[in-house]
Amino acid sequence: MAWFGMFRRKTGMNPFSIRPHLIFATVFSLLPAFAFAGFTGPVVSVLDGDTIEVLHNTQPERVRLSGIDCPEKGQAYGNRAKQAASALVFGRDVILQTHGQDKYGRTLADVILRDGTNVNHELVKDGWCWWYRKYAPGDTVLEGAREGRRDDKKGLWADPAPIPPWVYRKTSQGGVLER
């Protein structure tokens, strides 16, 4: 314990008050990003372009891909968005980086493939869904991916006047169409 007295005399600080902070910082800086995932499991169902079911503790858990909004069933490109999501994730193990739950009780998450591909970003990049600015206002990756596809006229952007799903939902509930 001689070092304790020497440290205190030289610095005027208690070495034990610093230690927990250093340990915490060191441990968390060494962990890879996927270590903070909500859970990992196989995708057992794709309900639409932005909603999947992942097996979690032997039960399917409904997951809403965060920060994106794909066309609805019955809307132009709705089936294509579902097919694109299915091709990326169905039957594959995914890592979920969870962000809580939405108002319907679905788990909100970024869905990551084992190779590191972010499915949320990929669906926007491929032109199958919108960046949902309302729920991911600062996501510059999603914004950039959307702009690239819009300019290339890929996926739903081939439509000269695509209708965002949040507008489509509002009009299908008796609202007035606004673009």
C-alpha positions in Angstrom: 0.0 0.0 0.0 3.0 2.3 -0.1 2.1 3.2 -3.7 -1.2 4.5 -2.4 0.4 7.0 -0.1 3.0 8.0 -2.7 0.2 8.5 -5.4 -1.9 10.6 -3.0 1.1 12.8 -2.0 2.1 13.5 -5.6 -1.4 14.0 -7.1 -3.6 14.8 -4.1 -6.1 12.3 -5.5 -7.4 8.9 -4.3 -6.4 6.3 -6.9 -9.5 4.2 -6.2 -11.8 7.1 -7.3 -10.2 7.0 -10.7 -10.0 3.3 -11.2 -13.7 2.4 -11.9 -13.9 5.1 -14.6 -10.8 3.8 -16.3 -12.0 0.2 -16.2 -15.4 1.2 -17.6 -13.8 3.3 -20.4 -11.3 0.6 -21.3 -13.8 -2.3 -21.3 -16.4 -0.4 -23.5 -13.8 0.9 -25.9 -12.6 -2.7 -26.6 -16.0 -4.2 -27.3 -17.1 -4.4 -30.9 -20.3 -2.6 -31.8 -22.3 -5.8 -32.3 -21.7 -6.7 -28.6 -24.5 -4.2 -27.8 -27.1 -5.9 -30.0 -30.5 -6.6 -28.5 -30.4 -10.2 -29.6 -29.4 -12.5 -32.5 -31.7 -15.0 -34.2 -33.0 -16.4 -37.5 -35.6 -14.5 -39.5 -38.7 -16.8 -39.6 -41.1 -14.4 -41.4 -41.1 -11.3 -43.6 -44.5 -9.5 -43.1 -43.7 -6.6 -45.4 -40.7 -4.6 -46.5 -40.0 -3.1 -43.1 -41.5 -5.7 -40.6 -40.0 -9.1 -39.9 -40.2 -11.8 -37.3 -37.1 -13.1 -35.6 -36.9 -16.2 -33.4 -36.1 -15.0 -29.8 -36.1 -17.5 -26.9 -38.0 -20.0 -29.1 -40.8 -17.4 -29.9 -41.1 -15.2 -33.0 -40.6 -11.6 -32.1 -42.1 -8.9 -34.4 -39.4 -6.4 -35.5 -40.0 -3.1 -37.2 -36.9 -1.9 -39.1 -36.0 1.5 -37.6 -35.6 4.7 -39.6 -37.3 3.4 -42.8 -40.8 3.1 -44.2 -41.5 0.8 -47.1 -44.6 0.9 -49.4 -47.7 -0.8 -47.9 -49.3 -4.0 -49.1 -51.6 -2.9 -52.0 -49.5 0.2 -52.7 -47.2 0.4 -55.7 -43.9 -1.4 -55.0 -45.2 -2.9 -51.7 -44.7 -6.5 -52.9 -41.3 -5.6 -54.5 -40.2 -4.2 -51.1 -41.3 -7.3 -49.3 -39.5 -9.5 -51.9 -36.3 -7.4 -51.5 -36.4 -7.7 -47.7 -37.1 -11.5 -48.0 -34.1 -11.9 -50.3 -31.9 -10.2 -47.8 -33.0 -11.8 -44.5 -35.4 -14.7 -44.7 -34.0 -17.8 -43.1 -30.8 -16.1 -42.2 -29.4 -15.2 -38.7 -29.5 -11.5 -38.0 -28.2 -9.3 -35.3 -30.6 -6.8 -33.9 -29.5 -3.4 -32.5 -32.7 -2.5 -30.7 -34.1 0.9 -30.0 -37.1 0.2 -27.9 -40.7 -0.5 -29.1 -43.1 1.3 -31.3 -46.8 2.1 -30.4 -47.8 -1.4 -31.7 -45.4 -3.2 -29.4 -43.0 -4.2 -32.2 -39.3 -4.1 -31.4 -37.6 -1.3 -33.3 -34.2 -2.3 -34.6 -31.4 -1.9 -37.0 -31.1 -5.4 -38.6 -27.5 -6.4 -39.3 -26.5 -9.5 -41.3 -23.5 -11.6 -40.1 -21.3 -10.0 -42.8 -22.0 -6.6 -41.3 -24.5 -5.4 -43.8 -27.1 -3.0 -42.3 -30.4 -4.2 -43.9 -32.2 -1.0 -43.1 -29.6 1.0 -45.1 -29.5 -1.6 -47.9 -33.3 -1.4 -48.5 -33.1 2.4 -48.8 -29.9 2.2 -50.9 -31.6 -0.3 -53.3 -34.6 2.0 -53.7 -37.3 -0.1 -52.0 -38.2 2.3 -49.2 -38.1 5.8 -47.8 -35.8 7.2 -45.2 -38.4 7.9 -42.4 -37.1 11.3 -41.4 -39.8 11.7 -38.7 -38.3 8.7 -36.7 -34.6 9.0 -37.8 -34.1 12.7 -38.3 -30.3 12.7 -37.9 -29.5 9.6 -39.9 -27.2 10.9 -42.7 -26.5 7.4 -44.0 -30.2 6.8 -44.7 -30.6 10.3 -46.2 -27.6 9.8 -48.5 -28.8 6.4 -49.6 -32.2 7.7 -50.5 -30.8 10.6 -52.5 -28.6 8.3 -54.5 -31.5 6.0 -55.5 -33.8 8.9 -56.2 -31.3 10.4 -58.6 -30.7 7.0 -60.3 -34.5 6.3 -60.6 -34.0 2.8 -59.0 -36.7 0.8 -57.3 -39.7 2.8 -56.3 -38.0 6.0 -57.6 -38.7 4.8 -61.2 -42.2 6.0 -60.5 -42.5 9.6 -61.6 -44.5 10.5 -58.5 -44.1 7.9 -55.8 -46.4 8.3 -52.8 -44.8 7.9 -49.4 -46.4 5.2 -47.2 -47.3 7.7 -44.4 -49.3 9.7 -47.0 -50.8 6.5 -48.5 -51.9 5.3 -45.0 -53.5 8.7 -44.2 -55.5 8.7 -47.5 -56.6 5.1 -47.1 -58.1 6.2 -43.7 -60.2 8.8 -45.4 -57.7 11.7 -45.4 -56.9 14.0 -48.3 -53.9 13.2 -50.6 -51.1 15.7 -50.1 -47.6 15.2 -51.7 
